[in-house]
Amino acid sequence: MDDSYTNFPTSHLVGSVPAVVTEEKNSYKPQANSPILAPNNGPNAGRGYQTLGGEGDGQQSTNKWNGVFSVSSYTEYFNVDTDLVLNRLMSSLNPTTGDFFSKIDANPDLYGLIWISTTLVFVLSSIGNCATYLMQSDSNSSWNFDVNYVNVAACSVYGYALLVPLGFYFLIRYMGISASLIRFWCLWGYSLFVLVLSSFLLIIPVEFLRWTITIAAATTSASFVALNLRTYVQSDDLMIILVASFALQAALTIFIKMWFFS
């Protein structure tokens, strides 16, 4: 057949039928994996197919729990810059103001908790061994690096920074007061900063000076936690919370002195 006949535009022929153009309709298309009920033929027949409501609620609940184990759900708690972190570190060294919760109210972070806790673990492991070396340098006994310092420091610091705020969170919620676990973790995380600074000074091989530094660091760190909790919790049982927080913070500081710098 000649090509001129095959290429002839048929749209100009008399009686030709134009192509049918399909338009997308904004109609409901059920998913393949969702259970479908039969069409409603009752009074509300115009509503078409219906899905089971319980399946959608279960899907939302599953997505909510999946967000707990997703790293992207915690990125907002690390959205801090250097100036903001330095400002909060300086606040931890001045516990008398008691305005730490007002500073972190718009943007509580977990960066301080993780960074300060990890720094304290490495400082205690290294400086503690150095202090032991200086104490034994005058004697004839041989000195060996104690690897157990790393294990003890990690368990005590991470366990304290995570579990103690969690305990106070449940205690305050049990008392009927609204509380934020993220803000508590942020508060206790920055309260450990003074212990990092005092650990460098505890390397001095003078026992009286070591205890003086320990008491000063314990008072500063414990007062920072207790005074900020006083502004956060307004309750008749406030004194119990303040005494408990002060005692636990001071106990951690004394434990660090006795285990790593004795």
LODO-266201 format. One line per 2 residues: number of its first residue (from 1); their letters; for each residue x, y, z of C-alpha. Coordinates in Angstrom, 2 decimals, padded with zeros to 5 digits. Layout:
<kolfis>
NUM> A> X Y Z; ...
</kolfis>
This chain:
<kolfis>
1> MD> 000.00 000.00 000.00; 001.17 003.48 -000.87
3> DS> 002.46 005.53 002.11; 000.40 008.56 001.02
5> YT> -002.79 006.68 001.83; -001.63 005.47 005.21
7> NF> -000.51 008.94 006.32; -003.73 010.61 005.27
9> PT> -005.25 012.50 008.30; -008.45 010.67 009.11
11> SH> -009.69 013.42 011.45; -010.87 015.44 008.42
13> LV> -012.98 012.64 006.99; -016.70 013.03 007.05
15> GS> -018.28 010.90 009.74; -015.04 010.36 011.66
17> VP> -015.42 009.89 015.38; -013.13 012.02 017.60
19> AV> -011.03 010.30 020.19; -012.62 009.83 023.55
21> VT> -010.88 011.83 026.28; -011.26 010.39 029.75
23> EE> -011.33 012.75 032.68; -010.21 011.83 036.14
25> KN> -013.07 011.88 038.55; -012.56 012.77 042.13
27> SY> -014.10 009.57 043.34; -013.12 007.41 046.24
29> KP> -010.84 004.51 045.34; -010.44 002.04 048.16
31> QA> -007.01 000.58 048.82; -006.42 -003.02 047.99
33> NS> -005.46 -003.99 051.51; -008.31 -002.24 053.31
35> PI> -011.47 -004.17 054.21; -014.50 -002.95 052.26
37> LA> -018.10 -003.18 053.28; -020.81 -003.77 050.76
39> PN> -022.52 -000.75 049.15; -025.04 000.90 051.37
41> NG> -028.47 000.43 049.87; -030.36 001.95 052.77
43> PN> -031.50 005.53 053.30; -027.92 006.78 052.94
45> AG> -027.29 005.01 049.70; -025.43 007.96 048.19
47> RG> -022.42 007.47 050.38; -020.99 004.52 048.46
49> YQ> -018.49 002.12 049.97; -017.35 002.44 053.56
51> TL> -014.22 001.20 055.32; -013.96 -000.17 058.81
53> GG> -013.15 002.64 061.27; -011.17 000.44 063.64
55> EG> -008.53 -000.27 061.01; -007.71 003.42 060.59
57> DG> -007.38 003.94 064.33; -004.97 001.03 064.57
59> QQ> -002.90 002.44 061.73; -002.59 005.80 063.50
61> ST> -001.59 004.09 066.74; 001.06 002.07 064.91
63> NK> 002.47 005.19 063.26; 002.63 006.90 066.65
65> WN> 004.70 004.10 068.17; 006.91 003.96 065.09
67> GV> 007.77 007.62 065.67; 009.14 006.79 069.12
69> FS> 011.81 004.55 067.58; 012.56 006.91 064.68
71> VS> 015.70 009.06 064.83; 013.97 011.88 062.94
73> SY> 011.52 012.30 065.82; 014.33 013.55 068.07
75> TE> 016.07 015.94 065.68; 014.20 018.93 067.11
77> YF> 015.86 018.33 070.50; 019.31 018.78 068.96
79> NV> 018.49 022.01 067.15; 020.83 024.21 069.19
81> DT> 023.81 026.39 068.34; 027.01 027.16 070.22
83> DL> 025.76 030.38 071.80; 022.66 028.70 073.15
85> VL> 024.61 025.82 074.67; 027.16 028.18 076.23
87> NR> 024.38 030.26 077.75; 022.88 027.18 079.36
89> LM> 026.27 026.00 080.58; 026.85 029.35 082.27
91> SS> 023.42 029.09 083.89; 024.39 025.77 085.45
93> LN> 027.33 027.49 087.16; 025.03 030.13 088.67
95> PT> 022.29 028.16 090.43; 020.91 031.06 092.45
97> TG> 018.89 032.47 089.54; 016.57 029.46 089.24
99> DF> 015.44 030.52 085.77; 016.73 027.60 083.75
101> FS> 013.28 026.28 082.84; 012.30 029.67 081.44
103> KI> 015.38 029.59 079.21; 014.67 026.15 077.80
105> DA> 010.89 026.45 077.68; 010.80 027.22 073.94
107> NP> 013.58 024.81 072.95; 014.58 022.07 075.43
109> DL> 017.48 020.03 074.13; 019.03 016.62 074.67
111> YG> 022.37 017.68 073.24; 023.60 018.83 076.63
113> LI> 022.52 015.60 078.29; 024.38 013.35 075.84
115> WI> 027.41 015.57 075.27; 028.04 016.44 078.94
117> ST> 027.43 012.88 080.15; 029.79 011.41 077.56
119> TL> 032.42 014.04 078.32; 032.17 013.28 082.04
121> VF> 032.61 009.54 081.39; 035.84 010.09 079.44
123> VL> 037.14 012.67 081.92; 036.57 010.40 084.92
125> SS> 038.17 007.46 083.13; 041.29 009.37 082.12
127> IG> 041.75 011.90 084.92; 040.92 009.29 087.53
129> NC> 043.76 007.08 086.33; 046.11 010.06 086.19
131> AT> 045.22 010.95 089.77; 045.93 007.39 090.85
133> YL> 049.29 007.53 089.10; 050.23 010.75 090.90
135> MQ> 049.22 009.29 094.25; 051.37 006.18 093.67
137> SD> 054.33 007.96 092.10; 056.04 008.38 095.45
139> SN> 055.71 004.70 096.34; 057.65 001.82 094.85
141> SS> 054.52 -000.06 093.74; 053.89 -000.41 090.04
143> WN> 050.98 001.42 088.40; 048.60 -000.01 085.80
145> FD> 045.81 001.64 083.88; 042.50 000.54 085.39
147> VN> 040.06 -000.21 082.55; 037.23 -000.72 085.05
149> YV> 037.12 003.06 085.46; 035.45 003.27 082.05
151> NV> 032.76 000.74 082.95; 032.02 002.27 086.33
153> AA> 031.94 005.81 084.91; 029.62 004.86 082.06
155> CS> 027.18 002.94 084.25; 027.05 005.54 087.02
157> VY> 026.87 008.68 084.85; 024.51 007.41 082.14
159> GY> 022.36 005.57 084.67; 022.06 008.65 086.87
161> AL> 021.42 011.09 084.03; 018.65 008.93 082.55
163> LV> 016.96 007.21 085.49; 016.93 009.93 088.15
165> PL> 015.07 012.50 086.00; 012.73 009.70 084.94
167> GF> 012.02 008.88 088.58; 011.27 012.50 089.45
169> YF> 009.06 012.77 086.39; 006.85 009.89 087.52
171> LI> 006.87 011.19 091.10; 005.66 014.64 090.08
173> RY> 003.08 013.19 087.72; 001.86 010.97 090.56
175> MG> 001.37 014.11 092.63; -000.96 015.43 089.93
177> IS> 001.41 018.05 088.55; 002.14 018.32 084.84
179> AS> 005.78 017.65 083.99; 007.98 017.34 080.93
181> LI> 010.50 014.50 080.80; 012.54 016.25 078.09
183> RF> 012.93 019.34 080.29; 013.95 017.20 083.24
185> WC> 016.59 015.40 081.18; 017.83 018.78 079.97
187> LW> 018.06 020.11 083.55; 019.94 017.12 084.95
189> GY> 022.18 016.96 081.90; 023.47 020.49 082.32
191> SL> 023.80 020.01 086.08; 026.68 017.59 085.37
193> FV> 028.80 020.28 083.72; 030.25 021.51 087.00
195> LV> 031.37 017.93 087.73; 033.38 017.94 084.51
197> LS> 035.22 021.08 085.61; 035.79 019.83 089.14
199> SF> 037.21 016.53 087.86; 040.15 018.36 086.30
201> LL> 040.89 020.01 089.65; 040.66 016.75 091.58
203> II> 043.89 015.61 089.93; 045.75 017.71 092.51
205> PV> 047.29 015.20 094.96; 046.20 017.09 098.09
207> EF> 043.39 015.33 099.92; 042.11 018.37 101.82
209> LR> 041.93 020.40 098.62; 040.16 017.55 096.86
211> WT> 037.43 017.41 099.47; 037.02 021.18 099.35
213> IT> 036.54 021.03 095.58; 034.14 018.10 095.93
215> IA> 031.94 019.91 098.46; 031.88 023.06 096.33
217> AA> 030.97 021.12 093.19; 028.29 019.11 095.01
219> TT> 026.72 022.26 096.44; 026.68 024.03 093.07
221> SA> 025.28 021.09 091.12; 022.69 020.12 093.73
223> SF> 021.54 023.71 094.23; 021.12 024.13 090.48
225> VA> 018.71 021.18 090.34; 016.84 021.93 093.57
227> LN> 016.33 025.67 093.02; 015.06 025.17 089.48
229> LR> 012.66 022.46 090.64; 011.35 024.90 093.24
231> TY> 010.26 027.29 090.49; 008.78 024.43 088.46
233> VQ> 006.85 022.51 091.11; 004.32 024.29 093.32
235> SD> 003.09 021.72 095.79; 002.81 020.99 099.49
237> DL> 005.31 018.18 099.05; 007.86 020.55 097.51
239> MI> 010.33 020.20 100.37; 010.51 016.43 099.90
241> IL> 011.33 016.84 096.21; 013.96 019.50 096.89
243> VA> 015.69 017.49 099.61; 015.65 014.32 097.52
245> SF> 017.08 016.04 094.43; 019.76 017.81 096.48
247> AL> 020.77 014.61 098.27; 021.01 012.52 095.09
249> QA> 023.06 015.14 093.27; 025.44 015.50 096.20
251> AL> 025.69 011.72 096.53; 026.80 011.40 092.91
253> TI> 029.55 013.97 093.44; 030.83 012.24 096.58
255> FI> 030.70 008.88 094.80; 032.90 010.29 092.02
257> KM> 035.40 011.54 094.58; 035.51 008.28 096.53
259> WF> 035.74 005.93 093.52; 037.91 007.79 091.02
261> FS> 040.04 010.11 093.16; 040.74 008.24 096.38
</kolfis>
